[in-house]
Amino acid sequence: MDLTCINEEIIMNEQQSSVKRFIVSIFSILNTSRKIIINLIFFSILLIFILSLISDDNVIKVSDNSALVLNFHGDVVEQKHEIDPMDAFLTEAINQRKEKPEILLSDIIKVINNAKDDNKIKIIILKLQNMNRAGLTKLKDIGKALENFKASGKQIIAVGEQFTQDQYYLASYADKIWLDPKGWLLLDGYGRYQLYYKSALEKLSISQHIFRVGTYKSAVEPYIRDNMSPAAKEANKLWLTDLWTQYKTDVANQRKFSLDNFDESVETLVTKLKQANGNIAEYALNNHWVDELKTKENIHLALIELLGENSTNSENKKKDKFNQITFEKYLSTITSAFPENNPATDKVAIIVAKGTILNGNQKAGMIGGDSTAKLLRRARKNDKVKAVVLRVDSPGGSAYASEVIRREVELLKEAGKPVVASMGTYAASGGYWISAPADKIIASPSTITGSIGIFGFFMTFENSLSKLGIYTDGVGTTDLAGFGITRPLSDGMAQIFQLNINRGYQDFISLVATSRNMTVEQVDAIAQGRVWSGAKAKELGLVDELGDLSDAIATAAELAGLSEYDTLLIEKKRSSRDKFLRSLFGQAASLIIDPSEVNAGPIENIIAKLQSELKNINQLNDPQGVYSFCLACEQN
């Protein structure tokens, strides 16, 4: 071999080795820098946390003669969506708005009940402008706690620049409602309006294949119609009217006026607005929606007069403030970082099934066929658990996942442990499927339930692709080979899907008939995908009793023959890392972060609605494409 070639090869290898060493060095430096930065951030946060704990200025104390300010931020929910604690903390630390903040219903009730017996809390101030969706069932539960608070002789005052319909329901429980003179308060009732896509899908040449059973099973209508069908309008109007009547009755009872005070026609509202010179706040005062019109300054002075000035003499704090504590801070004072659980006592286990029912394992805030079944299995294998309350707050979802959960409910009963289904805002379609086998079903009068029906749907894109010059072709050994979204659906395959849907519906109504001691014909007459309120469902035999979660717990204990017991919340087990981070960041955030919410505009809301509906479609993952889901259950 030529010596020159050998030398060139040696030089080239040396150059390559040098490049490799240089790249490795760069990556090593970057990796080391990354570790240093992460450690600096971690230890900085840890230092802030420790300083927050040892600093007297940051220790949360409840002063004598204090007001508890219920300033909720976000949606009121039965169970929060699972979020990594470090992500949540960093989001708050950089003052970034949470995408969908949530408050636990159980936390709200715990805070109000504790404040009732707390001698340091004199009044509750409802400051609800950042409370978003709640649903009438959850509002009723909170209202019951507020009633008990007032029964102790303490006062509630609601203040606001404006009140949404959900916010006003809670405000109606106040002894006084104060509205800003330029404020807003109009109650628009309940409605069900949604987007329809039939024409849009046709313009995109997307083929829809819909299979369903049930005259009133309207979940798929947005994809096959451009408007709501008469049958869907009939069914929706019935349960919406029932809920609106409950809303009006509760508010009228609290405000001590008649149902006629609700202005449901535009003509009546216009007449009253003219009498108030077009001022919405004046109209609200004249119509007895509120008690007084007060500016922020006047509200502040009135509360100082009621509660007295605080005794703080700090240079950084004004003396003309009254003693107060916010919801989050008060919650932190009454919540132990390490909840006590007496291992010796009998338990009534509570398992929350909240969200869309999906196949497999899902995070908290969603129902997974496997993950929720696992929670039920833990209750069954725990010798101290003598009864189970399944708290259902779900519009349904995967039929297969619903069946997986139902089987675990049956196994609990076979093990001699009674099961009580406690229905929250929703327990419809698949939500009713998993509730039906319970020994007792307890719903709120305003629970949205029923919707006993089945559907399946998917789309194929052969026509859309053909416009782009893309086609699918090939051969297969059977008629089933090659089935997919890029080919037309054959008549034979369509029949197979419809037969499967029909079988699913028969299984559903047979399950209900067996569980509720009814005939299949009786169930079919009230099924067909129709939605009912909890009050109507009780009349129809779909529900045993009307009540809340506490009633369900008492019923479960009674069925198990328990006179003394504790409740045990069974939820997904957290890792040691998760527990540490939640304790660390949760406490630090409550001490040093004061989050504020920003309301989205109308265009953002429409985009969010589209994104939400697309997400709902995308996340449905039943292995057979069969769903028991109530899209119509959402109110606008």
LINFENZI-V439938 format. One record per residue. RES is the residue in one small letter. PHI is phi as a letter, one per 20 degrees, with the letter a starting at -180 (* if undefined). NEAR is the number of other C-alpha atoms within 10 Angstrom. D_CENTER is the distance of its C-alpha to the mean C-alpha in Angstrom with 2 decimals. Layout:
res=[RES	RES]
phi=[PHI	PHI]
near=[NEAR	NEAR]
d_center=[D_CENTER	D_CENTER]
This chain:
res=[m	d	l	t	c	i	n	e	e	i	i	m	n	e	q	q	s	s	v	k	r	f	i	v	s	i	f	s	i	l	n	t	s	r	k	i	i	i	n	l	i	f	f	s	i	l	l	i	f	i	l	s	l	i	s	d	d	n	v	i	k	v	s	d	n	s	a	l	v	l	n	f	h	g	d	v	v	e	q	k	h	e	i	d	p	m	d	a	f	l	t	e	a	i	n	q	r	k	e	k	p	e	i	l	l	s	d	i	i	k	v	i	n	n	a	k	d	d	n	k	i	k	i	i	i	l	k	l	q	n	m	n	r	a	g	l	t	k	l	k	d	i	g	k	a	l	e	n	f	k	a	s	g	k	q	i	i	a	v	g	e	q	f	t	q	d	q	y	y	l	a	s	y	a	d	k	i	w	l	d	p	k	g	w	l	l	l	d	g	y	g	r	y	q	l	y	y	k	s	a	l	e	k	l	s	i	s	q	h	i	f	r	v	g	t	y	k	s	a	v	e	p	y	i	r	d	n	m	s	p	a	a	k	e	a	n	k	l	w	l	t	d	l	w	t	q	y	k	t	d	v	a	n	q	r	k	f	s	l	d	n	f	d	e	s	v	e	t	l	v	t	k	l	k	q	a	n	g	n	i	a	e	y	a	l	n	n	h	w	v	d	e	l	k	t	k	e	n	i	h	l	a	l	i	e	l	l	g	e	n	s	t	n	s	e	n	k	k	k	d	k	f	n	q	i	t	f	e	k	y	l	s	t	i	t	s	a	f	p	e	n	n	p	a	t	d	k	v	a	i	i	v	a	k	g	t	i	l	n	g	n	q	k	a	g	m	i	g	g	d	s	t	a	k	l	l	r	r	a	r	k	n	d	k	v	k	a	v	v	l	r	v	d	s	p	g	g	s	a	y	a	s	e	v	i	r	r	e	v	e	l	l	k	e	a	g	k	p	v	v	a	s	m	g	t	y	a	a	s	g	g	y	w	i	s	a	p	a	d	k	i	i	a	s	p	s	t	i	t	g	s	i	g	i	f	g	f	f	m	t	f	e	n	s	l	s	k	l	g	i	y	t	d	g	v	g	t	t	d	l	a	g	f	g	i	t	r	p	l	s	d	g	m	a	q	i	f	q	l	n	i	n	r	g	y	q	d	f	i	s	l	v	a	t	s	r	n	m	t	v	e	q	v	d	a	i	a	q	g	r	v	w	s	g	a	k	a	k	e	l	g	l	v	d	e	l	g	d	l	s	d	a	i	a	t	a	a	e	l	a	g	l	s	e	y	d	t	l	l	i	e	k	k	r	s	s	r	d	k	f	l	r	s	l	f	g	q	a	a	s	l	i	i	d	p	s	e	v	n	a	g	p	i	e	n	i	i	a	k	l	q	s	e	l	k	n	i	n	q	l	n	d	p	q	g	v	y	s	f	c	l	a	c	e	q	n]
phi=[*	f	f	f	f	f	f	f	f	f	f	f	f	f	f	f	f	f	f	f	f	f	f	f	f	f	f	f	f	f	f	f	f	f	f	f	f	f	f	f	f	f	f	f	f	f	f	g	f	f	f	f	f	e	f	f	f	d	f	f	c	d	e	f	l	e	d	e	e	e	d	f	c	o	e	e	c	f	b	f	f	f	c	f	f	f	f	f	f	f	g	f	f	e	l	e	f	f	f	b	f	c	c	f	g	f	f	f	f	f	f	f	f	f	f	g	d	e	f	e	e	e	b	d	d	e	c	d	f	d	e	e	f	c	n	f	f	f	f	f	f	f	g	f	f	f	f	f	f	f	f	e	n	e	d	c	c	d	c	a	e	a	c	f	f	f	f	f	g	f	f	f	e	f	f	c	d	d	d	f	g	d	e	c	b	c	e	d	m	d	b	c	c	b	e	c	c	g	f	f	f	f	f	e	l	e	e	d	c	d	c	b	c	p	g	d	f	e	g	e	g	g	e	c	c	d	b	f	f	g	f	f	f	f	f	f	f	f	f	f	f	f	f	f	f	f	g	f	f	f	f	f	f	f	e	m	c	e	f	f	f	e	e	e	d	f	f	f	f	f	f	f	f	f	f	e	l	m	e	f	f	f	g	f	f	f	e	m	f	c	e	b	d	c	f	g	f	f	f	g	f	f	f	f	f	f	d	n	f	f	d	f	d	f	f	e	c	f	e	e	d	e	f	b	b	e	g	f	f	f	g	f	f	d	d	f	f	c	g	e	b	f	f	e	e	f	c	d	e	d	c	e	d	c	o	f	e	c	f	n	e	c	f	g	n	c	d	d	g	f	f	f	f	f	f	f	f	f	f	f	e	e	f	e	e	d	b	c	d	e	e	d	c	b	e	o	q	f	f	f	f	f	f	f	f	g	f	f	f	f	f	f	f	f	e	n	d	f	c	d	e	d	e	e	f	c	b	d	l	f	f	f	g	f	e	g	f	f	f	b	d	d	c	f	g	e	g	e	c	n	l	f	a	c	b	b	b	b	c	c	c	f	f	f	f	f	f	e	m	d	c	d	b	r	c	b	e	c	f	e	f	n	f	a	f	e	c	f	e	f	f	f	f	f	f	f	f	f	f	f	f	g	f	f	f	f	f	f	f	f	g	f	g	f	f	d	l	c	e	g	f	f	f	g	f	d	e	l	n	f	e	c	f	g	f	f	f	f	f	e	n	e	c	e	b	d	r	d	f	f	f	f	f	f	f	f	f	f	f	e	m	e	d	c	a	d	e	c	e	e	c	g	f	e	f	f	f	f	f	f	f	f	f	f	f	f	f	f	f	f	e	d	d	c	f	c	d	d	f	f	e	f	f	f	f	f	f	f	f	f	f	f	f	f	f	g	f	f	e	f	c	g	f	d	m	d	c	c	c	d	f	f	f	f	e	d]
near=[5	6	8	9	10	11	11	11	12	12	12	12	12	12	12	12	12	12	12	12	12	12	12	12	12	12	12	12	12	12	12	12	12	12	12	12	12	12	12	12	12	13	12	12	18	15	12	13	20	13	13	19	16	10	10	10	10	14	12	15	13	18	14	15	19	20	25	25	22	21	17	21	20	21	19	23	23	24	19	19	16	11	11	11	19	16	11	16	22	14	15	18	15	10	14	14	14	15	9	11	17	21	20	15	19	16	17	20	17	16	21	23	15	15	21	22	12	12	10	16	21	21	23	25	22	22	20	25	19	18	22	20	17	20	19	22	22	22	21	21	20	19	20	15	20	22	15	14	21	17	11	10	10	16	17	23	20	26	25	24	20	20	24	17	17	18	22	23	21	21	30	23	25	24	15	18	25	25	28	19	19	14	19	18	21	18	14	13	18	19	14	14	12	15	15	17	15	19	13	12	16	15	10	14	17	17	20	17	16	17	20	27	22	18	13	22	28	27	22	19	20	17	22	16	13	14	16	17	13	10	14	20	14	13	18	22	15	15	24	22	15	19	24	16	16	17	20	18	15	18	22	18	13	17	20	11	15	12	14	9	12	19	17	12	9	9	10	11	15	13	12	20	18	12	13	16	11	13	16	19	25	25	22	23	19	16	15	15	24	23	17	20	22	20	18	16	9	13	18	15	17	13	18	16	11	13	19	16	17	18	13	14	9	8	7	7	9	13	13	14	17	22	23	23	21	15	18	20	17	21	18	16	14	12	12	9	14	7	7	7	10	11	9	9	13	20	24	27	27	27	22	23	28	28	25	23	33	26	23	18	16	17	14	20	18	22	31	27	24	18	22	29	23	17	20	25	16	15	25	24	11	11	10	18	22	25	30	32	29	25	24	27	27	29	28	30	31	28	32	24	28	30	17	18	26	23	14	19	28	16	14	22	17	11	12	12	22	24	31	29	30	30	34	31	29	29	32	35	35	33	32	30	25	28	31	24	22	23	20	23	26	27	34	26	25	30	28	34	33	29	33	30	34	32	27	24	16	12	17	18	17	20	19	19	17	13	11	8	8	11	13	12	7	6	8	9	7	7	11	11	10	15	13	14	13	19	16	16	17	11	8	10	13	14	12	11	21	17	14	20	23	19	13	22	25	17	13	26	24	18	19	25	19	14	16	20	12	16	13	16	12	15	23	20	9	19	25	22	29	27	29	28	24	33	23	21	22	19	11	14	15	27	24	18	21	20	18	21	22	12	15	27	23	16	22	25	27	13	17	18	11	17	9	9	16	18	18	19	15	15	17	14	9	10	9	9	10	14	13	13	16	19	14	19	20	18	19	21	18	18	19	14	14	11	16	12	17	9	10	9	8	9	9	11	12	12	11	13	14	13	12	12	14	11	11	13	12	9	13	18	19	20	13	13	17	23	29	32	32	32	21	22	24	16	13	10]
d_center=[76.75	77.36	77.00	75.46	72.67	72.00	71.81	69.44	67.17	67.23	66.41	63.55	62.08	62.42	60.66	57.79	57.57	57.54	54.70	52.73	53.45	52.41	49.07	48.43	49.32	46.96	44.04	45.05	45.08	41.71	40.18	41.81	40.63	37.06	37.25	38.89	36.27	33.35	35.23	36.01	32.39	31.39	34.25	33.75	30.18	31.54	34.29	31.99	29.97	33.25	34.69	31.62	32.01	35.78	35.95	36.55	35.15	31.69	31.56	29.03	30.97	30.36	33.47	35.17	34.46	31.10	28.33	24.73	22.88	19.23	18.27	14.48	13.36	10.09	6.78	6.64	4.19	6.29	6.65	6.92	7.92	11.64	13.87	17.62	18.67	21.68	19.86	17.53	20.71	22.78	20.28	20.60	24.30	25.21	23.29	21.17	18.05	14.78	13.36	9.80	10.09	7.58	9.03	8.96	9.83	12.66	14.01	14.36	16.17	18.22	19.37	20.45	22.17	23.95	25.08	26.60	29.09	29.55	32.95	32.29	29.47	31.21	28.60	24.97	24.49	21.36	20.93	17.77	18.51	15.80	12.94	10.91	8.59	8.13	9.58	12.96	12.35	10.57	13.25	15.88	15.11	15.43	18.43	20.06	20.01	21.48	24.12	25.12	25.46	27.80	29.68	30.82	32.74	30.58	29.64	26.50	26.93	24.44	25.45	24.38	25.69	23.50	20.82	18.19	17.79	14.72	16.57	19.76	18.59	18.21	21.37	23.27	23.29	25.32	29.09	29.52	27.62	29.16	28.57	30.23	33.35	32.05	28.50	26.46	25.06	24.87	22.81	22.47	21.06	18.62	19.25	18.29	19.72	19.19	21.28	24.05	25.83	28.88	31.52	30.00	29.97	33.54	34.65	33.36	35.16	32.14	32.71	29.89	30.27	28.25	28.62	27.04	27.94	27.14	28.43	25.02	23.03	22.23	19.60	22.47	24.13	23.01	25.17	28.18	28.44	28.50	27.38	25.72	28.03	29.68	28.24	24.64	25.49	27.03	24.14	21.44	23.72	24.13	20.59	19.75	22.98	22.16	18.91	20.88	23.68	21.52	20.21	23.83	25.26	23.11	23.78	27.43	27.92	26.67	28.65	31.56	32.26	32.46	30.14	32.74	31.59	28.66	30.08	28.94	31.86	32.54	36.17	35.49	33.16	35.79	38.49	36.71	35.87	39.55	40.54	38.37	40.00	36.79	35.06	31.47	31.49	34.83	33.56	30.62	33.26	35.71	33.16	32.17	28.56	29.41	32.26	33.58	33.44	33.56	33.50	31.74	35.15	35.88	32.58	33.40	36.92	35.89	33.57	36.42	38.74	36.44	35.63	38.62	38.92	37.76	40.54	39.68	42.76	41.40	42.74	39.34	37.78	38.82	40.26	39.10	35.51	34.18	32.62	28.84	25.96	22.44	19.23	18.71	22.42	22.71	19.87	21.87	25.01	23.80	21.94	24.31	24.09	25.35	23.99	26.83	26.89	30.07	31.00	33.57	31.49	30.03	26.26	23.63	21.00	17.27	15.27	11.50	10.74	7.05	6.62	9.86	13.01	15.33	18.79	19.87	18.27	14.81	13.20	10.69	7.06	9.04	11.62	15.16	18.11	20.19	17.87	16.40	20.00	21.21	19.26	20.78	24.08	24.03	23.70	26.56	28.78	28.28	31.28	29.91	26.89	28.32	25.34	21.72	18.69	16.13	12.86	11.36	8.04	8.92	10.96	13.28	14.95	18.04	20.62	22.34	19.40	18.67	22.35	22.36	19.83	21.84	24.99	23.77	22.97	26.54	27.96	26.49	28.26	31.39	31.37	31.70	28.25	26.72	23.11	21.13	17.98	15.75	13.58	10.49	9.36	10.19	12.76	14.66	16.96	16.30	13.99	17.24	19.36	18.11	18.32	21.77	23.96	22.87	25.77	23.92	20.90	19.59	17.29	16.68	18.98	16.17	14.17	14.25	16.11	19.16	19.31	21.70	22.99	23.38	23.76	24.71	25.34	26.56	28.64	32.07	33.69	37.39	38.25	36.33	38.10	41.45	41.38	41.33	44.14	42.11	42.78	42.17	45.14	46.52	47.64	46.19	47.66	45.49	43.89	40.45	41.28	39.82	36.85	34.30	32.62	35.89	37.93	38.08	36.73	39.74	40.17	40.50	37.19	35.50	37.02	35.77	32.15	32.48	34.18	31.35	28.78	31.11	31.35	27.58	27.43	30.34	28.70	25.56	27.61	30.01	27.30	26.11	29.78	30.69	27.75	28.12	31.97	32.23	34.28	32.92	34.37	32.57	29.18	30.07	30.94	27.45	25.61	26.40	22.74	22.64	19.53	20.10	18.74	18.70	21.98	23.64	22.47	24.31	27.39	27.29	27.08	23.70	22.47	24.76	23.71	21.54	19.93	17.09	16.28	19.56	21.46	20.20	21.32	24.64	25.15	24.60	27.09	29.50	29.44	30.22	32.94	31.57	32.88	31.87	28.79	25.98	22.32	21.26	17.76	18.24	16.09	17.08	20.31	20.48	23.71	26.19	25.64	21.89	22.64	25.37	23.49	20.50	23.12	25.22	22.90	20.44	23.44	25.24	22.42	22.04	25.79	26.64	23.76	22.96	20.19	20.09	17.72	19.18	18.07	18.50	21.28	21.48	22.72	20.02	17.44	19.38	19.65	15.95	15.52	18.23	16.88	13.46	15.52	17.90	15.34	14.05	17.76	18.68	16.27	17.33	19.90	21.44	24.99	26.58	24.41	23.55	20.16	18.83	15.93	15.13	14.73	16.16	13.44	11.74	13.62	15.31]
